[in-house]
């Protein structure tokens, strides 16, 4: 295919088929590199979204809302087979994409042009337009319109094309391509080597839009990518804190005469963008949550005295009568589409702001923490439901410990210790030693719970028959964009939670181990899952293990594992790549050896 020519979807499908059966991540990156080189300038962003199973950047909040029932109706309409017969064959096929690929039905001559009129052959661009039209359909008759548009796309497609169209529409691409792997592919295509990914990753951390990074890279090269800056209403990836196993290590890691010790809350990380009277809120997963917190929007409009700003903070469920904070589970009731106003009254929240990274057209990322804090204090007018995070400035371990104990007495999770040195910049997307969290978990040798990704499940027996008896969990290794096994998790679940597991993991179940997984054959689960769900886990300690691959030492033939892991809760606000990293586990193990 010539560069600059419109890419037929069949051409992309040939690449998708290769990616789906590729078990080597290096081979996957090479395939992506070849694909990106062939992309037209107005298609390369779309290709990035498609490869990740999306049609736009996550923060744009574009949802097709095409569940299994609607998709079955579309398939039935497109190929002329009754829905009942399709339902009967679905279980055997495994998923809707595999199901429709079984039907070798010639394309409809006229299609369903009253809904959408795609070209023949179907192009990547036309498919994206059709899927976007599905997402845009709303109001009376939108159900029928969504079903009809998808049917029109399927009607002009080949059986293999239909497989991936349905998977795209239902959010089940199952290719195993992650953000960082896609960036590796872009680096190979345009910079000659995946070793140059760091430049692209820095830009991605600032804009959270891989399609945009790809378009700029193809059009303006690396110099254009380096000019990408914070933009209002386009969230940046948040800076994260490291952890230590003893309080004494805080002063060892933070090289600063004075350390800011801030309150740590059991809430949800929220990034707020204020542009005049417009306010948008984004979650830690960089999805738009503005509609869920109208009270936070109101407080920002009334109490942030500046034309434009990007705030970083935590939304916490708040008991106004007692002046105390409620647990995270209470806050999760605010995650809803309906009866938002009612729950805003029933469950008030308080927005605790701890950083300012943009003000009146100027990024503040390269300013030190003390400078950013001073600027935040200039523009904030605290009220009952919005305030700047409380803190103390400590120059000794006693000062840190005293404030931590005070926070625990007041029902908080712990503290975040922050460097006040000149180089205490805001590192978007990084887990930096400039911030360290301390949340002592009593009864465990580990100083904190771990956030792990469920990558597989073993079928239950006896009382757990019909569900999963245990889940295979992994850490995330950002260096290779891979997930490394660390434990099997079977305790801590309630009967109700166990009963929900098959449905919860049904949509992300895949037949083969994804290329981004590192798992010993002895630990292969009965079912593999695409990375989708993060769990909070409490363990007794980190130990060496020949059965798990986290921080695998080839010479010793051992990795690291969590002993006696116990499920605490789901972490829906975290994406898999925001889970505990393999590097963090290695540091916890090293710290254990020092004690």
N, C-alpha and C positions, 0 to 999 in steps of 0.2 A: 504493500500500500504506500502511495506517495504522501509525504508530509504535506499538510495543507489541504488534502482532499477530505471531504466529509466522510467520517468513519461509519461504515455500516455496523449495525449492532452484531451481525453475524461474525464480523472480524473481532470484536471485543469478546464475544462468546468463546471463540477459539482460545483466547488468552485465559478466560475464566475457567475453562475446563482444565487447562494446564495447572493453574493455581490450585484448583480444588483437589488435585491428586498429588500435589507436590509436598513431600515431607521434609525437604531440606529448606531451611530459611534462606540460605545463601542463594539457592536456585530460585526461590520465590523472588528475591530482590532482583536477580538478573532478568527474570521474566517481566517484572514491573518496569525495569529500566528500558527494556526493548519496547514495551507498550507505550510508555510516556514519550519516547522519541518519535513515535508515529502520530502523536496526537496533534490535532488542529488547535490553534490558540484558544478558540472559544469552546473547546471540548475537554481540555486537559483538567480543568476544575471539576467538571462533571464526572470524568473518569475516576478522580480521587474519591468523590462522594460515593459513586457506585461501588467501588472496591471495598469501602468501609460499610456498605449496606445502607447508605443514606442517599438523599437527593439534594441535601444542602448542609451547610454547617449547623451543628447542633443548636447553637444559640439562636438561630433564626426561627426556631419553634415551628418548623413545617412538618406536619404529621399527616400521613395518608389516611390514617384511621381505617385501614383495610384489614379487618380481622378475617378469621377463617371462613365464617359464614358468608360474608360479602365476596370473598375471593372464590368460594365454591360457586356462588351464583354467577360470577363473571365467567368462570371456566365453563360452566354449563351452557351459558349463552353463546360463548365463542365456538365451542366444538359440537354443540347440539346433543349433549348427553345429559340425561336427567340427574339432578343433584343427588337423589337417593342412591343411584348407582355409583356416583363418584364417592359418596360417603362410605359405601361398602368397600371400595377398593383403596381408600385412603390409608387405613391401618397397614395394609400390606405394602403400599408404596413407600411409606415412611414420612413423606411431607408433600405438600401441594405441588411443589416444583417437579418432584419426581413423578407424581401422579399425572400431571398434564403432559409430561414428556412421553408418556406411554401411548398417547393417542396421535397416530400419524394421519392427521386430518388436513387436507389441502386448504390453503388460505381462502377465506371468503372473498368472492369477487368484489363485492361492494363494501364489505365490512359493516361497521355500524357508524356511518358517517354523521348521523344525527347527534352523536355524542363527541366524537373526535375522529379526525380523518388523517391518520398517519400515512407517510409515503411507503411505497413498496419498491425496493427493499427498505425495511425499517432501519433508520439511522440512530446513532447514539443520541444525537440532539433531539430528534423527534420523540424518542422514548422519554427523555427527561422532560420535555414539554408536556407529554401525556401524563406522566406521574405527578408533575406539578399541578396540572389541571385537576387531578383527583384530590390532591391536598387542598386545593382552593375551593372545591365544591362545598357549599354550605346552604343552610336554609331548607325551605320546602322542596322536596324532590331531589335532595342531594344524594340520598341513598341510591336511587336509581341512576343518577348521573355518574357516581363513582363506579358502580358496577358496569355501566355501559362503556365508560372510557377504558377501563381495564380490558373489557371484552373486545373493544375495537383494536387495542394493541395486540392482544393474543390472536385475533383473527388473521392478522397479516404476518404473523411470525411462524417460523419453523418450529418443530417440536423442541429442539434444543434451546432455541431462543425463548420459547415459552417457559421453560424450566427456570431460567434466571429472571424473566420478567415477573413471574409470580413471587419468586423469592425476594426480589427487590420490593415489590408492592407490599408484602407482608412482613418485611423486616427480618428475613431469615436467609441472608446470603451465604453464611457459613463458609467463607473462604479462608478465614484465619488471618486476614491481613489487618494489622494494627496501624495506628497513626505513625509510629516510629518506623515501622517496616515500609510504609508508603513513602515516608521522607527519605529512607535509605534508597528506594527506587528512584526517586527524583534526583537524589545526589548522584547516583550512578549515571542517570540519563543526561544530566546537564552539567555536572561538575567532575565527572570522570571516576568518582570513587565514593563509596558509602562513608569513607572516613571524613568527608566534608559535610556530613549530616548536621553537625553541631551548629553551623551557620543557619541552616534551615530551621532547626529546632528552636533557636533563639527567636527567630521571627514568628514561628508558630506559637511560642509561649506568649507573645504579645498580642496576637490577633485571633488565635483559636480557630482559624479557618484554613484548613489544609488546601482547599481549592484555590483560595486567594493567593497563598504562598506559591502554589504551582504556577498560576497564571503570571504572577510577577517574575518568577524565576525564568519561565520560558520567554517572556517578553523583554525583560530588562537585565537578566542575568543576576549574578551574585550581588552586584552593586545595588540593584533595585531591591533585592531582598533585605539588604542591610539598612535600607531606608525605611522599612516598615516600623511604624510607631504605634503607641496606644491610640485607639480611636474610640470616641464615645459610642456607646451602644454596641460595641464589639468587645466582649469580655476578654481579659487576659488570664492566663493560667495562674492560680494563686501560689504564693510562696508558702513553703511548708516547713515545719519544725522538725529537728532531729530529736532523738531520745537518748537518755543515758540510764545506767543501772544504779548509780549512786549519786546523791546530791553533790558530793565533793567534785565530781567530774564536770559539773556545770562551769565552775571557775577555770578548770583546765582547758575546756573547749572554747569558751568565750573569752577571747583575748581583749579585755576591756577593763579599765580601772573601775568603772561603775557599770552595773548591770540593771536594766529595767526589768522589774518583776511584775508581770501583768496577770490579772485574773484569767483563769481558764474556765470556759463554760461548757455545759452539756447541751449544745444547741446546734444550729445549722449555719455553716459558713455562707455568708451572702455578700456578694459584690454589688454595690449600688452605683449606677451611672446617672448623674444629674446633668441635664442640659436645659437650662432655663427652668421652665415649668414641667418639662418632661422628665420622668424618672423611670428607669428600668432596673430590675433586680435579676441577678443571675446566681444560680446555685454553685456549689463546689464542682458539680459536673458540667458547669457552663451552660445549663439550660435556663431559659427565661422563666422566672417564677413571679413576675410582677403581679399577676392577677391573684396569686395566693396570699399576698401580703399587702392589701390596700392600706392598712394602718401604718405600715412601715413607709410606704410611698408618701402618705400624708405627713408623717413626722419629718421626713427628709425635706419636703417642700417648705415646711414651716420653720425648721430649725437649722438648716444648713445654709449659711449666709454667703453664697457665692454663685456666680453665674453657671459655672460648670465644674464638676468634680467627679472623681472615681474613688469611692470609699471601700474599704475592706473591713468587714466586721462579722459579728455573730448574732443571729436572731435566736433569742431564748424565750421559751414559754415563761410568762411572768404572772405571779399572783399579786394583784394590785392591793388587795386588802392587807396581806402580810408583808408585802415588799420583798418577797423571796422568789427564787427561780424554781420552775417545775422541771421534771426529767424530760429527756429527749423523746420518750415515747408519747408524752403529752403533746409536744410540738408537732409530731408526725401527723396528728389529726388535722393540722392545718393544710396538709398536702391534699388538695381537693379542687375539683372543677365546679362543684355545685355547693350552694348554701355557704359561700365564702363569707358573706357579711355576718351571717348568724354565728359562725365559728370564730370570727374575729372578735365578737363580743364575748362568747363563751370562753375562749382561750386567748387572752391578750398576749402580745409578745413585746419584748423590748429589744431594740437594735443597739448592740454594744459595738461601737466603732473603735477599731484599734490602729487603722492606718489610712493614709491619704496618698494615692499614687499619681493623681492628676488634678490640676487646679487651673481653671481659667485658661485653657489652651496649652498649658505647660506640663509635660510629664515630670514626675518627681522621683522616678525610679532610681536615679543616680544620686539622689540626695541621701544623707545619712538619716538613720532613725530619729535622732533628736531633732533634725531639721523638719522631717515630715510630721513629727508629733507636734512641733510648735505651729506649723502651718495648719494642722487639723484643729488645734485649740483656737486658732484665730477665726475659723469659719463656723465652728460648732456652737450652738446655743443649747446646752443640755436641757432636757425635760424629763418627765416621768418615764416616757416610752422610747426615748433615744438619748444616748449619752456616750461619752468617751470612756473606754475601758479604764477602770481604776488600776492604779499601779503604785509601786514604791520604787525608789532608787536605792539599790544595795551596793555596798562596797565590800561586804564580807559574807561568808557563808551563813553566819548567824542571822544576818538581815534577810537572806533568801528564805531560810528555814522558818523564821518568825512569820513572814508574810504568807508562806505556804500554809502553815498551821492555822493562821487566821482565816484563810480562804476555805479550808476544809471545814472549820467550825461553822462557817456561813453557808455550807451546803454546796460549795463549788467543786469542780473536778480537780483543781490543782492550780498550777501557774505556768505561764510561758515566760521564760527568761530571754531577754534580748540584748544584743550587743549595743553599746552606745558609742562605739569607736567611729572614727571618720569614715571607715570603709563599710559601715553598716547599711549598705544599699538594699533595695528591695529586689530580690532575685526571682523574677517571675518563673513559675514552673519548676523551681529548684527546691530541694530539701536541704536547707543550709544550716551550718553550725552557728550562724549568727542568731538563730532562734532555737531554743531547746525547751521542750515541754517536760514538766515533771508532774506525774499523776500517779503517785505511789499506790499500787494495787496490793492491798493487804492480803496475807495468806498465800502469796506467790513470790517465788524468787524473781520473777520478771517484774520490771518496774512499771509495766503498762500492758494493756491488752494489745493484741495484734489484729490488723485488718487483712484477712486472707481471701483469696479468690477460689470459689468452688469450680474445679475443672473436670470433675468426674464423680460418679456415684456407684456404689456397690449395692446390689439388690438385697433387701432385707429378708430375714427368715424368721420363723416363729411368730412372735407378736408383731414383728415389723414386716411381715409378708405383705406385698402389695405396695410397698413404698421403698425408700432407700434406707439401708441399715447404717451406712456411713457415707460421708462425702470426702473425696480426695481434694485437699486444699493446697494452694500454692502461694508463693510470694511473687512479686513482679521484679524482674531484672531489667531496668531501663537501658543498660549498656547494650544488651542484645535484643531488646524488645521481646523478651521471652518470659514465660511463667515456669517457675521451678517448684516441684513438689516439696512440701515440708511436713505434712501430717495427714493422717486419716482422722476424720472428725465424726464421732458417733454419739457423744454425750451432750447433755444440756438442752436438747430439743424437747418441747412439750409434745403430747400426743397429737394435738391439733396441728402443730408445725410439721411434724412428721407426715401427717396425712396430706398436707399441702405440697410436699416436695415433688411428687411426680408431675403435677400440673405446673408448678413453678419452673421446673427445668425442661418441660416438654418442648417448648419452642426453641430452646438452645441446644438440644441434644443433637449430636452428630455421630456418624458411623465410624470415623477414624480419628486417631489422635491428631489434633491440629499441629501444623508445622512449628508453631511458636511455643509448644510445650516441651519441657524437659522432664521426663518421667522414666524411672527404671522399669524394665519389663515386669519385674516381680510385683510392681505396684499398679499395673494397668487395671483400671476399674471395669466394671461390667458395662457402664455407659460413659461416654465422653460428653462433655458440655463445652460449648463455646464460652469464653470468658464473659460473664454478664453480671454475676452477683457477688457482692462482697459481704463477708461475715466478720463480726467482731468475735475474737477468740481469746480465751484466757488459758494460759498454760503454766506448768510448774517451772520449767526451765528449758533452755536451748541446749541440745546435746549433739554429739557426733553420731552419724548414722550411715550405714552402707546402703540403706533402702531409699533415701530421699536425695534429691539433686540440688537443693538449695545450697549455693556456694560450693559446688562439687569440687573436691580435690582429687584430681586424676591420679596423683602419686599415691595418696593414702586410700583411694577408692572409697571415699566417704564424703557425705555432705552434712548439712545441719538439719535438725528436726526439732519439733516442739514436743515435749513430753506431757502426757496427760492433758491434751487440749479439751476445752469445754466451750460449747457454743454459748455466746452471751446474747447477741441480737444481730439482726440484719442491718446493713449500712446502706440504705438505698440512695443516700446523698453522695456516695462515693462511687466513682467509676473504677473498673479493674486496674487501670494504670495508676490510680491513686492509692492502691493498696500498699501495705508494708513492703518495702523493697528488700531484696536479698542482701544488699549492702547494710541495711539496718540490722538485719539478723546477725550478720557477721560481726558487727560492732557490739551487739549485745553479748555475743558469745565471747568476744575478746575481753569485754568488761568483766564478764563472769570469771575469767581466768585471773584477773587482777585482784579479785576480792579474796 
